[in-house]
């Protein structure tokens, strides 16, 4: 008898929670208040900024765009990134629940979700590679694995963010945007390669100058 009462109580609470969730989602979808859909969309964007922004700063250092940035102080960004991830997941779930049928049938939205997942899968081992076991990333050379994971996170976040922005647009707009982004990616790649080559030449010249000075000093 007690077991039956417990089961009924659990089912009642479950139905109550489901009804409450449905009411909240309906209010978010239909309300004209700034505390409704607008607030959740804004928080979703803020969560992405907290998550992706520090990732891009770390990437700028590792990929040679900003080689003088120290990595060790960026360890403090890690909790902010995971806070951003939590905000993004919670608000994204609410926004998805406002129109699940439409989102599930939207290929651009599914692309966004896929690349967000890929970015997280690459980001977690990158953080462990840089800051695991109290390591100081500025005290040792960066590994190839760290560089590959960093490049992957940048590529995945780029696709995810663009796909998120294009979710509500037509196929033609999506296609044109993809072409523009591809062209920009090629230009950015050329800039990064040129920058790394410039830094490598400068380092070689300094090394050669140091050897020349040492030879002259020994004569």
N, C-alpha and C positions, 0 to 999 in steps of 0.2 A: 504493500500500500504506500509506504513511504517512497519507494523507488518510483512508482507511478506519479506521485505528487512532484517529485524532483524533476522528472522528465517533462511534465506539463509546465512546471515553473521555468525550465530552461527554454522550452519552445515558446512560451509567452514572452520571455525576455528577448529572445531572438526576433520574434515578430515585431516587438516594440522597437528594437534597434533598427530593423529594416525600414519600418515606417518612418522613424525619425530621420534616417539617412535620406530616404526618398523625399521627405518634406524639405530638408536642407538643400538637396540638389535642385529640386523644383524651384525653390526660392532663389537660388543663385542664378538659375537659367532665366527666370521670368522677371526678376526684380529690376526696377529701374534705378535702384539705389547704388551709390558708389561703393557700398559695402558688399554688393553682390558680385556679379561676374567681373566687373571692372577691377575690384580689389583682388580677386583670386588671380586674374590675368597679370596684374601688376606684381603681386608677390611671386608668381611663377617666373616672371622676368628677373626680378631681384635675386631669386634663388639661383638662376642660371649665371647671373653676374658674379655672385659669390663663388660659384663652382668653377666656371670657365675662366674668369679673370685671372686668378692666381696661377691656374694651369698655363695660361699664355705667358705670364711673367717668367715662370720656370722654363718654359719652352724657349723664350727669347734668349735666356742665358745658355741653355744646353745646345741650342742649334746655332749659336754664334752670332745672333743678331745683336745681342747686348752682352758681349763677353766679360765686361767688367762688373756685372751684377753678381753679388755674392749669393750663393745658394743657401748657406747655413741659416741666415735670418729668415728665409722663406719657409722654414720649418713651422713657424708660427701661423702660416696660412692654412696648414692642413686641417685644423679644426673648423676653420671658416669654410673650407671647401666641402667638408662633410655636412656642415650645417646647411649650406646651399643645396646640397644633394637632397637632404631631408625636406627642405621647403619645396624644392622642385617636384619631388615625388608626391607629396601630400596635395599641393595645389594642382598639379597635373592630373592626379586621380579624380579630383572634384570636377575639373574642367572636362575631362573625358566622360564622366558620368552624366554630364548635361546633354550629351548627344552621342551615345555610344555607337548606335547603328551607323551614323554618318562617318564617324572616325574610323571604325573598323573597315569600312568599304573604301576609305581614302588611301590610295597607295602612297602618296607623299607623306601622310601622317605615319603610316607604318614604316616608311623609310626613316623618318625621324626617330621613332622608338628603337629601331634596330641599331642606328648609329649612336644613339645615346648609350645603349647597352654596351656596344663595342668600346666606346670611349671610357666608360667606367671600368671595363675589363682591362683596358690598357693602363688606366690611371693608377689603379690600386697597386699593381706590381712596380710601377714607376716610383711611387712614394716609398715603397719598401726598399727599392734599389737605392734611393737617395738617402733616406733617413732611417732605415731599419737598424735596430740594435744601437741606437745612439751614434750612428756614423756621421762623420763630418764630410759632406760632399765636396767641400773646397780643399780638403787636404789630400785628395787622391784624384788621379785622372778619371774622367768620365768613361764609362764602359760603352761598348757598341750597343749593348742591350738597352742602356738608358737612352741613348740617342734614338734608337729605333722605336722604343715605346713612346718617347716624346713626340717624334714625328707622327706616329699613329694617333696619339690623342689630338694633336692639332688638326689632322685630316678628318678624323671622326667628328670632332666638335664642329668643324666648319660645315660639314654636310648636315649634321643634326640641326644646327641653328638655322641654316638656310631652308632646310625642309620644313622646319617649324613655322617659319615666316610665310612659306608658300602654301601651307595647308589649305587656305581659303581661296586660292587663286586658280585660274583656268589652266588647262594643259599647255596652251600656247605660252602663257606667261612663265610657267615652270620651265619649259624648254628653252625659252630665250634667256632666262636667268641662269640656267645651267651652262649655256654657252659663254655668257659673260664671266661667270665664276671660274670656268675652266681656263679662260684666257687670263684672268687675274692670277690664277694659281700658277700658270706658266711663268708669268712675269715675276711673281714673288719668288718662285723657285730660282729663276735666273739671278735675282737680286741676292738671295741668300748664298748661292754658290759663288757669286762674284765677291761678296763680302768675306766669305771664308777664305777665298783665294787671296784676297788683299791682306787679310790678317796673317795668312801663312807666309806670304812674301815678306811682310814686315818683320815677322819673327826670324825668318831666314837671314834677312839683312842685318838684324841686330846680332844674331849669332856670328855671322861672318865678320862684322865690325869688331866684335869682342875678340875673335880669334886673331884678327889683324893687329889689334891693340896689344894683345898678349905677346905676339911674335915680336913686334917692335920693342916692347918693354924688355924682352929677353935678350935683345941684341946689345 
